[in-house]
Amino acid sequence: MSATHPVFITGGAGFIGSALIHYLLAETGLAVVNIDALTYAAHPASLASVAQHARYRFSHTDITDRAALDALFAQYRPCGVIHLAAESHVDRSITGPAAFIDTNIVGTYTLLEAARHYWQGLSENQQAAFRFHHVSTDEVFGELSPAAAPFNEHSPYAPSSPYAASKAAADHLVRAWQRTYGLPVLLSNCSNNYGPRQFPEKLIPLMIIRALNGQNLPVYGDGCQVRDWLHVDDHARALWTVFRHGTVGATYTVGGGNERRNIDVVRQICDVLDRLCPDAHGSHHRLIRHVPDRPGHDVRYAVDAGRIRQDLGWQPQQDFEHGLAQTVHWYVSHRDWWQPLLQRNTAPAGDA
Ligand SMILES: NC(=O)c1ccc[n+]([C@@H]2O[C@H](COP(=O)([O-])OP(=O)(O)OC[C@H]3O[C@@H](n4cnc5c(N)ncnc54)[C@H](O)[C@@H]3O)[C@@H](O)[C@H]2O)c1
C-alpha cells in the first residue's frame, strides 16, 4: 500500500462504491481501503479487475462492529472516509426495516464514533485535513409536486419510506458530530443513479434483465413517478470533488437534471433492446405490465445541483439517452456479471 494515508470507502462492493473505487484508482494517486460487510447487495466481481491493485485493500467488516473499525483506523491511519455502506432498496425497507435501522442509523453512528476517536488523536494539521464524507440521497426530502422547484441544500426533511427515514436520521447524526465534536464532515444528497454494475433489483437493471429473459416488466401504478437520473460515473466524480474541495460542514445536492417518468425510462429500454436484440415474439414493449403501486411512493424527485456546479465546478458529463443506451448494452454483454445475482433478487417490482 502507498505510503500516503488511504481513504476509507465503506460499501465499496456495491453499485456506487465500486464505481468510486474504479474512479479513484484510475484518476487519482490515492490509496483505498474498501470496508464492506458483503451483504446480498455486494458483488465482489465488480472489483475483480482492481483486486490486486497496489493501492487497493479490502476489509470484510460490518460498520456496526466498533472494535473492528477501531482496529482499521489504527492500522491504516486514513486521511478520510467516504461513507456509502447502506441498505439501499426502498422495497426491502418496507418489508424488513430492521436492517435499515441497523446499518443506516446504528452503523453510521458507530462509524462516526470510530472516526471521532481516531480523529481526536491526530495532530492539529492532520485533524484539519481529515474529512468524513457522508453519501446520502434526495429521498430524505420526501416528494415534490409536479410544479415545485427542485430540491436544494435548504429543502426541509420529509422522508416517506423507512429507507429515506433511516438515511435522514444518518444525515442528522453526521451534522451533529460536526456541531458537537468538530469532526470535519461533508454531506451530499444525490438523485437516482444508473449505469453498469447496479444490482438487478433496481428499476433500470431489473427491466433490462427481465426483458432479456422474456419476462413481464412490472411498473408500479401508472408509472408516472418522476426521477432525476445521474450516471454513476458522474456521481463518482462529484463525490471526489466534494471530498477534495467541499467546504467543511456543507451539504451538496447532486443531480443530473434528467427528469424522466419511470414508464418512459422503461419504454426507452425497450426501444434500445428492440434495436440491439430483436425478439422473434415481437417488440419488448409488449412485456410492460402495470402492477399495484407501492405504499408511500413519492411522485417526483428532482435536484438543483447549482451549488456543486457553481462552487466546485462539477457538472455531469453523460447525456441520459446515450448513457442509458450504453447501460443497456453493458447488461446485454455482461451476463456473467448479473446471472449469479438473480437468485438473490426477491424484490417484487422495480423502482430506483
Ligand atoms: N443508488 C442510488 O441511486 C443512490 C442515490 C443516492 C444516494 N445513494 C446512496 O449511496 C450509497 C450507495 O448506494 P448503492 O446504490 O451503491 O448501494 P448498494 O446497495 O449497491 O451497495 C451497498 C453496499 O453497502 C454494503 N453494506 C451494507 N450494509 C453494510 C454494513 N452493515 N457494513 C458494511 N457494509 C455494508 C453492501 O454489502 C453493499 O456492498 C448508499 O448510502 C445510498 O443511500 C444511492
The ligand as an SDF file (V2000), in Angstrom:
LIG
                    3D

 44 48  0  0  0  0  0  0  0  0999 V2000
  -28.3130    4.0300   -5.9130 N   0  0  0  0  0  0  0  0  0  0  0  0
  -28.7470    5.2830   -5.9420 C   0  0  0  0  0  0  0  0  0  0  0  0
  -29.4300    5.6890   -6.8800 O   0  0  0  0  0  0  0  0  0  0  0  0
  -28.3890    6.2360   -4.8240 C   0  0  0  0  0  0  0  0  0  0  0  0
  -28.7220    7.5800   -4.9450 C   0  0  0  0  0  0  0  0  0  0  0  0
  -28.3510    8.4690   -3.9300 C   0  0  0  0  0  0  0  0  0  0  0  0
  -27.6670    8.0100   -2.8300 C   0  0  0  0  0  0  0  0  0  0  0  0
  -27.3740    6.6910   -2.7080 N   0  0  0  0  0  0  0  0  0  0  0  0
  -26.6240    6.2580   -1.5270 C   0  0  0  0  0  0  0  0  0  0  0  0
  -25.3630    5.8250   -1.9820 O   0  0  0  0  0  0  0  0  0  0  0  0
  -24.8820    4.7580   -1.1810 C   0  0  0  0  0  0  0  0  0  0  0  0
  -24.5290    3.5700   -2.0410 C   0  0  0  0  0  0  0  0  0  0  0  0
  -25.6990    3.1740   -2.7750 O   0  0  0  0  0  0  0  0  0  0  0  0
  -25.6370    1.8970   -3.7450 P   0  0  0  0  0  0  0  0  0  0  0  0
  -26.7790    2.0340   -4.6960 O   0  0  0  0  0  0  0  0  0  0  0  0
  -24.2490    1.7290   -4.2690 O   0  0  0  0  0  0  0  0  0  0  0  0
  -25.9600    0.7320   -2.7010 O   0  0  0  0  0  0  0  0  0  0  0  0
  -25.7710   -0.8360   -2.8680 P   0  0  0  0  0  0  0  0  0  0  0  0
  -26.9470   -1.4530   -2.1880 O   0  0  0  0  0  0  0  0  0  0  0  0
  -25.4900   -1.1990   -4.2800 O   0  0  0  0  0  0  0  0  0  0  0  0
  -24.4420   -1.1580   -2.0330 O   0  0  0  0  0  0  0  0  0  0  0  0
  -24.3920   -1.0430   -0.6430 C   0  0  0  0  0  0  0  0  0  0  0  0
  -23.1000   -1.6780   -0.1630 C   0  0  0  0  0  0  0  0  0  0  0  0
  -23.0190   -1.4850    1.2550 O   0  0  0  0  0  0  0  0  0  0  0  0
  -22.6200   -2.7140    1.8620 C   0  0  0  0  0  0  0  0  0  0  0  0
  -23.1740   -2.7810    3.2250 N   0  0  0  0  0  0  0  0  0  0  0  0
  -24.4860   -2.8770    3.5820 C   0  0  0  0  0  0  0  0  0  0  0  0
  -24.5990   -2.9520    4.9130 N   0  0  0  0  0  0  0  0  0  0  0  0
  -23.3270   -2.8850    5.4210 C   0  0  0  0  0  0  0  0  0  0  0  0
  -22.7850   -2.8960    6.7280 C   0  0  0  0  0  0  0  0  0  0  0  0
  -23.5710   -3.0130    7.8030 N   0  0  0  0  0  0  0  0  0  0  0  0
  -21.4390   -2.7870    6.8760 N   0  0  0  0  0  0  0  0  0  0  0  0
  -20.6280   -2.6640    5.7950 C   0  0  0  0  0  0  0  0  0  0  0  0
  -21.0900   -2.6800    4.5250 N   0  0  0  0  0  0  0  0  0  0  0  0
  -22.4270   -2.7740    4.3380 C   0  0  0  0  0  0  0  0  0  0  0  0
  -23.2160   -3.7980    0.9620 C   0  0  0  0  0  0  0  0  0  0  0  0
  -22.5350   -5.0420    1.1490 O   0  0  0  0  0  0  0  0  0  0  0  0
  -23.0260   -3.1820   -0.4260 C   0  0  0  0  0  0  0  0  0  0  0  0
  -21.7640   -3.5220   -0.9510 O   0  0  0  0  0  0  0  0  0  0  0  0
  -25.9760    4.4780   -0.1500 C   0  0  0  0  0  0  0  0  0  0  0  0
  -25.6290    5.1270    1.0390 O   0  0  0  0  0  0  0  0  0  0  0  0
  -27.2220    5.0970   -0.7650 C   0  0  0  0  0  0  0  0  0  0  0  0
  -28.1200    5.5260    0.2420 O   0  0  0  0  0  0  0  0  0  0  0  0
  -27.7170    5.8030   -3.6810 C   0  0  0  0  0  0  0  0  0  0  0  0
  1  2  1  0
  2  3  2  0
  2  4  1  0
  4  5  1  0
  4 44  2  0
  5  6  2  0
  6  7  1  0
  7  8  2  0
  8  9  1  0
  8 44  1  0
  9 10  1  0
  9 42  1  0
 10 11  1  0
 11 12  1  0
 11 40  1  0
 12 13  1  0
 13 14  1  0
 14 15  2  0
 14 16  1  0
 14 17  1  0
 17 18  1  0
 18 19  2  0
 18 20  1  0
 18 21  1  0
 21 22  1  0
 22 23  1  0
 23 24  1  0
 23 38  1  0
 24 25  1  0
 25 26  1  0
 25 36  1  0
 26 27  1  0
 26 35  1  0
 27 28  2  0
 28 29  1  0
 29 30  1  0
 29 35  2  0
 30 31  1  0
 30 32  2  0
 32 33  1  0
 33 34  2  0
 34 35  1  0
 36 37  1  0
 36 38  1  0
 38 39  1  0
 40 41  1  0
 40 42  1  0
 42 43  1  0
M  CHG  2   8   1  16  -1
M  END
$$$$
